[in-house]
């Protein structure tokens, strides 16, 4: 196993990440945006979404949502699973089913992301490049370990990048598994926001 890559050159670590009111403000703004988007979708796109939801879940069922969530949450390209949850609500799927399938899939994506990071570390030369692409998250992981993954699981910080980098930098799997459990309360909160927005748009 190759040693974990050194931090990329650039600003001092103290300047890379600031865990202050700005991150909290981004989190609140993100939640407000989800609520507003669900309301607009419920008002302006209700019938097309109902049709699309019926087609998707009629063809792929709840496992389509499960594996779709894994793909979304393990992707290093920034994606979000809220549209898939909204599609499930438009198909009149039970909120409890949406919650459990999405939460478990998202947790599993965190574990898979860690595994991808380990593979990158062991078998590819791209670890340093990945650290350079995400210097802020790299800094957080070096300072706080799995706590940084928990932040990625609950805030606008990139969850997939946090899990990939956790594997790359040697953060213990057990810590990542525990930190990824924070996807459960985040899923519950955002599902509630989607339900409220969808109802407001009725």
VODREN-187949 format. One record per residue (C-alpha): residue number from 0; x, y, z. Coordinates in nm, 4 decimals, m for minus. Example, Ala and Ser with C-alpha at 12.3 -4.5 7.8 and 13.67 -1.06 7.14 Angstrom:
2
+-----+----------+----------+----------+
|   i |       px |       py |       pz |
+-----+----------+----------+----------+
|   0 |   1.2300 |  m0.4500 |   0.7800 |
|   1 |   1.3670 |  m0.1060 |   0.7140 |
+-----+----------+----------+----------+
***
This chain:
202
+-----+----------+----------+----------+
|   i |       px |       py |       pz |
+-----+----------+----------+----------+
|   0 |   0.0000 |   0.0000 |   0.0000 |
|   1 |   0.1328 |   0.3387 |  m0.0925 |
|   2 |   0.1447 |   0.6041 |   0.1810 |
|   3 |  m0.1422 |   0.8557 |   0.1816 |
|   4 |  m0.0711 |   1.1533 |  m0.0430 |
|   5 |   0.0618 |   1.4641 |   0.1208 |
|   6 |  m0.1622 |   1.7707 |   0.1314 |
|   7 |  m0.1500 |   1.9680 |  m0.1941 |
|   8 |   0.0454 |   2.2881 |  m0.2011 |
|   9 |  m0.1619 |   2.6014 |  m0.1659 |
|  10 |  m0.3123 |   2.8144 |   0.1098 |
|  11 |  m0.2357 |   2.7288 |   0.4726 |
|  12 |  m0.4663 |   2.4682 |   0.6247 |
|  13 |  m0.6251 |   2.7320 |   0.8463 |
|  14 |  m0.7453 |   2.9152 |   0.5352 |
|  15 |  m0.8842 |   2.6134 |   0.3507 |
|  16 |  m1.1915 |   2.5412 |   0.5620 |
|  17 |  m1.3871 |   2.7687 |   0.7889 |
|  18 |  m1.6515 |   2.5908 |   0.9945 |
|  19 |  m1.8523 |   2.8941 |   1.0929 |
|  20 |  m2.1830 |   3.0663 |   1.0210 |
|  21 |  m2.1194 |   3.0564 |   0.6460 |
|  22 |  m2.1507 |   2.6791 |   0.6343 |
|  23 |  m2.4634 |   2.7002 |   0.8506 |
|  24 |  m2.6027 |   2.9671 |   0.6173 |
|  25 |  m2.5371 |   2.7474 |   0.3138 |
|  26 |  m2.7146 |   2.4603 |   0.4870 |
|  27 |  m3.0211 |   2.6730 |   0.5640 |
|  28 |  m3.0259 |   2.8177 |   0.2129 |
|  29 |  m3.0020 |   2.4696 |   0.0643 |
|  30 |  m3.2982 |   2.3504 |   0.2707 |
|  31 |  m3.5024 |   2.6556 |   0.1694 |
|  32 |  m3.4184 |   2.5921 |  m0.1956 |
|  33 |  m3.5371 |   2.2308 |  m0.1717 |
|  34 |  m3.8654 |   2.3437 |  m0.0155 |
|  35 |  m3.9167 |   2.6112 |  m0.2807 |
|  36 |  m3.8248 |   2.3789 |  m0.5674 |
|  37 |  m4.0685 |   2.1136 |  m0.4452 |
|  38 |  m4.3421 |   2.3763 |  m0.4194 |
|  39 |  m4.2775 |   2.5056 |  m0.7707 |
|  40 |  m4.2646 |   2.1505 |  m0.9059 |
|  41 |  m4.5914 |   2.0664 |  m0.7335 |
|  42 |  m4.7526 |   2.3752 |  m0.8814 |
|  43 |  m4.6105 |   2.3888 |  m1.2336 |
|  44 |  m4.5004 |   2.0318 |  m1.3100 |
|  45 |  m4.7395 |   1.8206 |  m1.1094 |
|  46 |  m4.8992 |   1.6187 |  m1.3899 |
|  47 |  m4.5734 |   1.5518 |  m1.5802 |
|  48 |  m4.4049 |   1.4420 |  m1.2561 |
|  49 |  m4.6943 |   1.2130 |  m1.1664 |
|  50 |  m4.6718 |   1.0572 |  m1.5128 |
|  51 |  m4.2932 |   1.0229 |  m1.4915 |
|  52 |  m4.3118 |   0.8783 |  m1.1411 |
|  53 |  m4.5730 |   0.6224 |  m1.2430 |
|  54 |  m4.3574 |   0.5168 |  m1.5390 |
|  55 |  m4.0310 |   0.4972 |  m1.3438 |
|  56 |  m4.1649 |   0.3044 |  m1.0459 |
|  57 |  m4.3897 |   0.0922 |  m1.2638 |
|  58 |  m4.0839 |  m0.0142 |  m1.4618 |
|  59 |  m3.8091 |  m0.0254 |  m1.1975 |
|  60 |  m3.9950 |  m0.0344 |  m0.8649 |
|  61 |  m3.8425 |   0.0634 |  m0.5329 |
|  62 |  m3.5167 |  m0.1067 |  m0.6277 |
|  63 |  m3.4769 |   0.1449 |  m0.9066 |
|  64 |  m3.4842 |   0.4161 |  m0.6424 |
|  65 |  m3.2478 |   0.2175 |  m0.4191 |
|  66 |  m2.9786 |   0.1592 |  m0.6802 |
|  67 |  m3.0354 |   0.5025 |  m0.8319 |
|  68 |  m2.9611 |   0.6575 |  m0.4929 |
|  69 |  m2.6424 |   0.4544 |  m0.4616 |
|  70 |  m2.5234 |   0.5735 |  m0.8027 |
|  71 |  m2.6082 |   0.9354 |  m0.7192 |
|  72 |  m2.4478 |   0.9373 |  m0.3749 |
|  73 |  m2.1317 |   0.7486 |  m0.4708 |
|  74 |  m2.0683 |   0.9619 |  m0.7802 |
|  75 |  m1.7745 |   1.1994 |  m0.7455 |
|  76 |  m1.9646 |   1.4325 |  m0.9802 |
|  77 |  m2.1851 |   1.6453 |  m0.7510 |
|  78 |  m2.5383 |   1.5055 |  m0.7722 |
|  79 |  m2.8329 |   1.5055 |  m0.5334 |
|  80 |  m3.0960 |   1.2426 |  m0.4573 |
|  81 |  m3.3800 |   1.4854 |  m0.3753 |
|  82 |  m3.5268 |   1.4749 |  m0.7307 |
|  83 |  m3.5541 |   1.0960 |  m0.7045 |
|  84 |  m3.7337 |   1.1252 |  m0.3702 |
|  85 |  m3.9706 |   1.3832 |  m0.5188 |
|  86 |  m4.0387 |   1.1487 |  m0.8095 |
|  87 |  m4.1256 |   0.8763 |  m0.5576 |
|  88 |  m4.3656 |   1.1096 |  m0.3767 |
|  89 |  m4.5273 |   1.2031 |  m0.7081 |
|  90 |  m4.5860 |   0.8314 |  m0.7664 |
|  91 |  m4.7710 |   0.8211 |  m0.4320 |
|  92 |  m4.5113 |   0.5963 |  m0.2733 |
|  93 |  m4.5213 |   0.5609 |   0.1040 |
|  94 |  m4.2955 |   0.8200 |   0.2696 |
|  95 |  m4.1663 |   0.5495 |   0.5033 |
|  96 |  m4.0592 |   0.3395 |   0.2047 |
|  97 |  m3.8902 |   0.6398 |   0.0467 |
|  98 |  m3.7121 |   0.7172 |   0.3731 |
|  99 |  m3.5785 |   0.3699 |   0.4407 |
| 100 |  m3.4773 |   0.2850 |   0.0851 |
| 101 |  m3.3052 |   0.6194 |   0.0334 |
| 102 |  m3.1340 |   0.6233 |   0.3734 |
| 103 |  m2.9965 |   0.2703 |   0.3524 |
| 104 |  m2.8825 |   0.3238 |  m0.0071 |
| 105 |  m2.7128 |   0.6506 |   0.0845 |
| 106 |  m2.5374 |   0.4880 |   0.3805 |
| 107 |  m2.4191 |   0.2055 |   0.1571 |
| 108 |  m2.2924 |   0.4613 |  m0.0954 |
| 109 |  m2.0738 |   0.6040 |   0.1804 |
| 110 |  m1.9171 |   0.2633 |   0.2428 |
| 111 |  m1.8676 |   0.2058 |  m0.1305 |
| 112 |  m1.7114 |   0.5497 |  m0.1666 |
| 113 |  m1.4597 |   0.4595 |   0.1045 |
| 114 |  m1.3811 |   0.1392 |  m0.0853 |
| 115 |  m1.3256 |   0.3333 |  m0.4071 |
| 116 |  m1.0840 |   0.5582 |  m0.2230 |
| 117 |  m0.8886 |   0.2579 |  m0.0948 |
| 118 |  m0.8667 |   0.1191 |  m0.4493 |
| 119 |  m0.7430 |   0.4534 |  m0.5800 |
| 120 |  m0.4763 |   0.4561 |  m0.3098 |
| 121 |  m0.3616 |   0.0994 |  m0.3754 |
| 122 |  m0.3794 |   0.0688 |  m0.7531 |
| 123 |  m0.3727 |   0.4115 |  m0.9201 |
| 124 |  m0.1536 |   0.7235 |  m0.9235 |
| 125 |  m0.4502 |   0.9593 |  m0.8988 |
| 126 |  m0.4646 |   1.0097 |  m0.5223 |
| 127 |  m0.2682 |   1.3328 |  m0.5216 |
| 128 |  m0.4842 |   1.4691 |  m0.8026 |
| 129 |  m0.8026 |   1.3905 |  m0.6093 |
| 130 |  m0.6658 |   1.5664 |  m0.3013 |
| 131 |  m0.5769 |   1.8672 |  m0.5158 |
| 132 |  m0.9290 |   1.8769 |  m0.6565 |
| 133 |  m1.0834 |   1.8844 |  m0.3078 |
| 134 |  m0.8311 |   2.0669 |  m0.0865 |
| 135 |  m1.0917 |   2.1813 |   0.1653 |
| 136 |  m1.2283 |   1.8323 |   0.2254 |
| 137 |  m0.8759 |   1.6890 |   0.2329 |
| 138 |  m0.7860 |   1.9407 |   0.5022 |
| 139 |  m1.0957 |   1.8545 |   0.7049 |
| 140 |  m1.0271 |   1.4819 |   0.6867 |
| 141 |  m0.6661 |   1.5242 |   0.7924 |
| 142 |  m0.7705 |   1.7320 |   1.0919 |
| 143 |  m1.0939 |   1.5631 |   1.2022 |
| 144 |  m1.1075 |   1.2197 |   1.0400 |
| 145 |  m1.4540 |   1.0652 |   1.0207 |
| 146 |  m1.6119 |   1.3814 |   1.1636 |
| 147 |  m1.5489 |   1.5366 |   0.8223 |
| 148 |  m1.7522 |   1.2564 |   0.6642 |
| 149 |  m2.0361 |   1.3331 |   0.9064 |
| 150 |  m2.0211 |   1.6961 |   0.7927 |
| 151 |  m2.0334 |   1.5820 |   0.4317 |
| 152 |  m2.3333 |   1.3659 |   0.5183 |
| 153 |  m2.5339 |   1.6520 |   0.6686 |
| 154 |  m2.4213 |   1.9796 |   0.5090 |
| 155 |  m2.3597 |   2.1102 |   0.1558 |
| 156 |  m2.0015 |   1.9790 |   0.1766 |
| 157 |  m1.9673 |   1.6987 |  m0.0836 |
| 158 |  m2.0552 |   1.3638 |   0.0719 |
| 159 |  m1.9137 |   1.1464 |  m0.2061 |
| 160 |  m1.5840 |   1.3354 |  m0.2069 |
| 161 |  m1.5614 |   1.2970 |   0.1711 |
| 162 |  m1.6004 |   0.9189 |   0.1498 |
| 163 |  m1.3634 |   0.8732 |  m0.1453 |
| 164 |  m1.0994 |   1.0852 |   0.0259 |
| 165 |  m1.1570 |   0.9090 |   0.3588 |
| 166 |  m1.0635 |   0.5807 |   0.1941 |
| 167 |  m0.7710 |   0.7395 |   0.0149 |
| 168 |  m0.6316 |   0.9006 |   0.3300 |
| 169 |  m0.6728 |   0.5935 |   0.5487 |
| 170 |  m0.9627 |   0.7024 |   0.7701 |
| 171 |  m1.0841 |   0.3808 |   0.9421 |
| 172 |  m1.3852 |   0.2159 |   0.7783 |
| 173 |  m1.5684 |   0.1847 |   1.1103 |
| 174 |  m1.5612 |   0.5617 |   1.1558 |
| 175 |  m1.6884 |   0.6179 |   0.8022 |
| 176 |  m1.9711 |   0.3684 |   0.8569 |
| 177 |  m2.0785 |   0.5507 |   1.1727 |
| 178 |  m2.0440 |   0.8947 |   1.0137 |
| 179 |  m2.2487 |   0.7854 |   0.7114 |
| 180 |  m2.5394 |   0.7080 |   0.9456 |
| 181 |  m2.5974 |   1.0835 |   0.9523 |
| 182 |  m2.7510 |   1.0377 |   0.6073 |
| 183 |  m3.0578 |   0.8987 |   0.7880 |
| 184 |  m3.1576 |   1.2214 |   0.9686 |
| 185 |  m3.0642 |   1.4294 |   0.6650 |
| 186 |  m3.2848 |   1.2124 |   0.4442 |
| 187 |  m3.5717 |   1.2409 |   0.6936 |
| 188 |  m3.5432 |   1.6200 |   0.7056 |
| 189 |  m3.5201 |   1.6703 |   0.3309 |
| 190 |  m3.7991 |   1.4215 |   0.2665 |
| 191 |  m4.0165 |   1.6222 |   0.5054 |
| 192 |  m3.9286 |   1.9416 |   0.3161 |
| 193 |  m4.0184 |   1.7764 |  m0.0142 |
| 194 |  m4.3508 |   1.6569 |   0.1266 |
| 195 |  m4.4358 |   2.0063 |   0.2509 |
| 196 |  m4.3385 |   2.1683 |  m0.0778 |
| 197 |  m4.5279 |   1.9110 |  m0.2837 |
| 198 |  m4.8382 |   1.9629 |  m0.0695 |
| 199 |  m4.8102 |   2.3425 |  m0.0962 |
| 200 |  m4.8027 |   2.3136 |  m0.4734 |
| 201 |  m5.1207 |   2.1063 |  m0.4859 |
+-----+----------+----------+----------+
***
